[in-house]
C-alpha cells in the first residue's frame, strides 16, 4: 500500500490529462478538490488490485457533466460524499474502497476527497483506462457488471438512486437528470466486490498517469521533448504536429461536442487534421482519412512543453502535437469495440488499431 | 367504507374527465387498467378521509407523462406496483392506503390497480381536486408536505428513488427522467400519515367525480341537457357554446402544449374563445379577455351529450360547450394562487375567480 500525497497527486493530474483523450473534465479542478482533502486529512492510502481483499466493497465515485460547465462551476466534494452515503444507505452496507471510474481527466482524482472524508483507501484501478463520454462505457460492462444501484447527488441538495435494466439506461436517465439539475453531479455506482474489481477493472491507471506526469515534468526539466518521451514510453503514435486553425464547440445534451482542425507544420506541412470530440477526442482524420479512433486514446499536447490540452481548452493558434496511445486491450476485443468503437458514437466505419492505420 | 366496483368506476371515469380541466390523461385508459384489476381481484375498498386511521401510511400513486404519448402507449399496472414497491423498500415500511394525486383524468383511477394488487384501500381524497400539469402543484405543498422520497418506475424495468430539496425539483428531475425513458412512468410519492392526509388533501373528489358522471348519464337518459345539469350542480359558469375552429398542439418537454379556438354559435354567435393548454386548459380568453384561468377548472364538453372532450382529443368542427367550475378554496387562497395561478405558468395577469370575470 502506498500513500497518495500532494507530489504524487501533481504527477497524476498531468498524466490523467493525457489519458483523458481530450476530455474527462479539467484535471486541475479535480486536483484542487483532492489537494484540499489531502491537506485536511493527510495522504490517502492507495492500494493495488493485488492488495485488494476478496470481500472488499468497492464503488466508483465520479463527477458527471459537461466539461464546459465544470470549468464555470467547480463541483463540491461534499456532493461526492453525499452520493456515496446515499448508495450505502440504499444498499445497507458501507464501502471499504473507492475506485476512479476513469483514469482520464478530472475523475482520476475525484475519489480522493470522498475517500479522505470516509477514511477509506483508493484502488489503483479504473473502469476505462482512459476517459469516455458515457458511464456505461466501462470494462465492467464487458463482464455483465451492473452500473446500478447508482446514487447521484447535485449541488442543490437533490439525491437520486437509480436501478436500471441496462448500463446504457443508467447513462440515459442519469444524464437527463444531470442536465435537469444544472449539468453537473456526483455519482457512486458499479458496486462490486474485491474479486470482481480484480477481474473487471483496468490495473494501475493511476501509476500510469503518475509515470506520464513525471515523464513530462522530467523532460521539461532536462529540456528534452516531452512529446517524444511519451511516444517512446507508451508505444504512442505521432498523428500530426501543427497549429490549431479552427475550433467549433457546443454544449449539447450535457456534452461538449465539436471538432478542432490542425494545419500541419514542420514535417507535416501541407497536411490537415480534423479531431472530432464528444467531451473526448473520438476520431482523428488526417487529410480526411481516419488514422486513429476510439477506443484508442487521442490527445493534443502543447508542442514545446508537452502540456496536455483538452478539447475544452484548445484554441485557435495553439501549436500542438497530436498523439495516439493504444487503448486497453479489452477495448480492442470484438466485444470492447462493439461497446466503445466508432460505430457506437454514430461513425460509419470500422475500428482499426492506430498502429495499423498510421 | 364503500367498495369501488365497475359501476362506480364508470361514473368516476366520466366525472374525472370533467375535473381533468382538459388534461390529466385520457380517463378511459385509466378505466381499462382499473377495470381489469377489479375483475381480477373484486371491488376495491374506498375509505373517506374521516374513516382514515391517524397512523395510516398513505402515498399518491400516479402516471406522469404527456397525454399524447399515453394514448399511443398504454401504461402497465405492474409499473405502478413497482413504483410503490420501490418506495416501500426505500422507506422500510408498507403503505396502508393509496390516494390519487389528482381527481382529474387518468390519475383519478390509477391507484385502483396497485391497491387491488396490494390488497389495500383507496382514499377518497386527492392533492388537486382537479388535474394539474406538474406534480409539485398539490395541496400538500401548501402545508410543507414533501413530494419525496418518491419512486418512479418505467416500462423498461428502470426504477428510481428521488429525494429532492423542493417539490419543484422533484417535478423538474422526475420529468426529465420520464422524458428520457420514453415520456411515461408511474410514480409513488408524498408519503404521509392519516393525520397529514386529513389536513392536506382535498376531500371526496371521487365522490364528486362519480356524482358528475352520474349526472351526465342521467341527463342523457332523460334527454335533458347534461351541460345545464353540471352548471347547476357544481356552481359552474358557461363560457361559450360553439364550434372548434382550429387546434394547435405539440409535445414539448414532456407536455402536450397548444391552444384551441372556438367560434361561438347560438347565443354566442360572433364571439371567439381561445383555450390555452399545457396538458390542462389553463386560460380561457373570450374575445381576447380573460374570463377563466387556473386554478379554476376549465372544461370542454360535447354540446349535445355532455361527453367531456380533453384538450388532447379536441378536433376541428366539434360542437362544444366550454364551462368553468370553481377550483378548490385552498387554490383560491393567496398561497394557492401563487403556486397554481396564471403567473406560475408564465402568463402576465392576476388570477380572478371565474364567477367574478363572467
Interface residues (C-beta under 8 A of the other chain):
Chain A: X86 X90 X156 X157 X158 X159 X160 X161 X162 X163 X164 X165 X169 X172 X173 X175 X176 X177 X179 X180 X181
Chain B: X86 X90 X156 X157 X158 X159 X160 X161 X162 X163 X164 X165 X169 X172 X173 X175 X176 X177 X179 X180 X181
